[in-house]
Amino acid sequence: MADREFQASCVCDGSDVEIDKMRNRTIRVTINTTTIGDITGSKLWLSVKERIEQDDADAEITKKSLNNGGADAQAMIVDGPNRIVEFYILPADTESLTEGDYWWDAVIEFASGTRLQLVPPSRFTVSTPVTITT
């Protein structure tokens, strides 16, 4: 989904994410271990919260894969055999957020029902760009 990559994608290994408010951002995550195998059909979650202990229902941003109550426009496995997933942040997702630091993480659930912390809790920094087009 190259049209969403106005900012460079990141290959996140538990690293922090920086995003400009009201801009598109693709967050690409690659699972480095090969022992997991093909992840096609797995469920995905991404949450962005002000505080780690917030309930999931109160997250500022929530993204889920189509097979998990979300949509391909939110989160999807782009290459199951090579264990690559993408989460899509849209301008509307950050429009009401204030500039500053939030927390984010991502989870994957395999067909077996086993869940894995795909990305550990990490910083998600929202910045206000100089040029804001509406």
Buried (B, 14 or more C-beta within 10 A) or exposed (E): EEEBBEBEBBEBEEEEBBBBBBBBBBBBBEBEEEEBEBBEEBBBBBBBBBEEEEEEEEBBBBBBBBBBEBEBEBBBBEBBEEBBBBBBBBBEBBEEBEEEEBBBBBBBBBEEEEEBEBBEEBEBBBEEEEEEEE
